[in-house]
């Protein structure tokens, strides 16, 4: 079993939401070298620019995973690396974050556009709103939302907008189909940002993958239920890596 695990965070909230998950993974298996990699600070919405930065900075022969936007980038990077990637896992990630004609199980475009406009006018308030959406329907949602906001790094509005533009641009369907390594995709039943119906849409797109749905969990299940998520990832790595 190759033992390095890379975790990529989601939009706007930095690496802090993934720290409990990283600790839980390391606690389950001391052989795992778990690394949280911050997303690039770019003003580009071209996915290739983001992938170039990540590909240059991350070790190969690792398990690539990520939360939300991080999971989408991990999928793209896994497809680019092919056999140089041990396996892929995504956490509350959609193949397309914003709905389009041929992918309806996503955030409506009008909702996203309003959110984008809010970020352009008041990024701090929008980040607070985003944290509330991440934790909506989860256990102790407001406390979790405060934790997300307090752990978020200071970012310029332009950087946050570039990340949103990237979210709107990314379409990982071809990458998910192209990557032949093992895949695990975890969704939350009560996710306010990624419809749980995306689970079935994903299975229709790529049938030979593992999927799981965390009942009663919010988009922020990486922070809300890190030990449960870590156990799923560890089992996946063990099975896929013939451990």
N, C-alpha and C positions, 0 to 999 in steps of 0.2 A: 504494500500500500504506500503510494507516494503521500507524503505527510504534510505538505504545505497547503493551507487554505487561505484564500484571499476573499475578503469581504468588502464590497463597495457600498457606500451609503446612498441614501436618497437625496432628493432635492432640498436644499436650503437649511437642513438641520444638522449637517456635519456628521462626525463620526460617533458622537456620544450615544445615540440610540442603539448602536451595534455593540457597545462595550459589554453589556451584560451577556449578550449572546456569545461573544468571543470568549469571555471568561467561562461560560457554561460549557462550551465546546472543549476548551482546554482542560476543564475539570473532568470531562467524561473520558478523555484519552490524552494522557500526558505526551504521547508521541506526536500529536498534532501541533504544528506550528501555525498559529492563527494570526493573520495580519489584516488589520483594517487599513485600507488605502483610501486617503482622501481623494475626492474627485478633482480633476484639473480645474484651475481657475482660468477659464477662457471666456472671451467675449464672442466666440463663434457658436453658431447653431449647427455647424456641419458635423455630423457624427464622426466622420473620418478624422477630423482634427482631434476630437476627444479620444478616439481609439488609438491614434498615433501616440498621444501622450501616455496613455495607460500601457500600451504595448511596450513602449521604451522603458518604462519604470518598473513594471511588474515582472517577477521571475516566471519563467516557463515551467512546465511540468507541475502545475499547481491546480487545485480545485478552485474554480472561479464561481463566486456567488455574490449576490447583492440584494439589497432591499429597494423595491420600487424602481426609480430611475437607475440605481446601481445594478439591479438585476437585468434591466434592459441592456445596459452597457456590457455587463458580463456575458450576456448571450451573444452580442455582436463580436466580442473579443474571442469567445470560445470558437465561433465559426471561423474567424480569421486564423486562429492558431491550430485548429484541427487536432491532430494527434499530440500536439505539444500542450494540450489542455487535458487534465485528468478527467474532468467532469464538470457539469454545470448545475447549479441550483439557484433558483430565483425565489424571492420572498415578497409576496404582494406586488408582483410585477405583471403588467399586461403586455401583450404583444404590441399593441398600439395604445398609448395612454389616452389619446383623443380619438373619439369615434370618427369613422369615415364610411363611405358608402359600402365598402366590402368588409368592414369590421365594426359592427354596431355595439358590441359589448364593451363599451368604454365610456369615458366621460363625454357628455354632449359638447359639441364644439362651442355652442353659445355659452355654456357654463365656464368652459376653459377661457374663452375670450374675456368674459367678465372678470375672472380671476386674474388674468394677465393685466388687464387695465387697472385693477386694484393694486397690483404689485408696482406698476409704473407710477402710480400716484402716491402710495404710502406702503412701502415695502415692509416696514416693521409691523404694521397692523395686519397686513396680508399674511405675514409669517405666523402671527398669532392665530389667525383664522385657519390657516393650513394645519397648524398643530391640533386645533380642535377637531378638524375633519379627520385627521389621522387617528385620533383616539375615540371618535364618535362610536357609541354603542359598546365600547370596551369597559372593562372593570375600572372604576375610579377614574373616569375619562378626564375630568378636569385636572386632577392632580398629575396624571400622565402628560397632559398637554402643557402644563406649567413646566414640567421636567424637560420636555422637548425644547421649549422656548429658552429656558435658562441654559441649556447645554449647547444651543446653536451658536456657531461662530459669527463674528461680525463680518458682514459681507456688503460690498457696494451694491446698490440697486441694479447697476448694469450687469453684474455677475449673476444676480438672481434672475433677471430677465433672460439672460443668455441660456440659463439652465431650463427655464420654462419653454423657450423657443426650441431647445433641443428635445424636450419632452413631446412637444407638438410634432416635431419632425421625425422622430425615431419610429421605425417600423421593423420589428425584429422577426417577422414571420419567415422571411427567407433564411435568416441566420439559424432559427430554430430547426428548420427543415434541413439545412445544410450540415449542421453539426451532428456527427455520427456517434459521439461519445455519450455516456450516461447522463440523463437529465432528471432533475427533481424540481417540481414547481409547487410551492405551497401558497394557498390562498386563504383569505379570511371570510367566513360566512357573512359577517356584518360590516364588511369593508365599505366605507363611504366614498372611496376614490376609485377602486377597481371592482366593478361588478362581479359577484361570484359566478355569474353566467359565463364569464371569460374562461372558467375552468373547462366547461364543455366545448367551447369554441376552440380552445387550445388542443383538446384531445381530438377534435375533428381535423385540426391542422397537422398535428404530429401525434400519431397514435401510440408509438412505442416509447412513452416516457412515463415517469412516475408523477402522480399529482396527489395532493392532499388538501383538505379543507379543514381549517381550525374553526370549530363551531363556537359561536358566541364571541369571536375575537374581532378586533378592529384592525385597521390598516397598520397600526403600530404594534402588531403582535410580536415583533422582534424585541421590543422593550417590555411589552405586557406579559409575555409568556416565553421568556428566553430559554428556560430549561426544556420545555416541551419542543420548541423549535430545534434546539441543539440535539436532542435525542433523535429527531427525524433526520437531521443532516448526518449525524454520526452513523446511524443505521444505513443510510444511503451510501455513504462513503465506504463503509465496511462491506456491503453487498457488491457494489460496483467495482471496488478495488480488490475483491476476492480476499478480503482480510480474514 
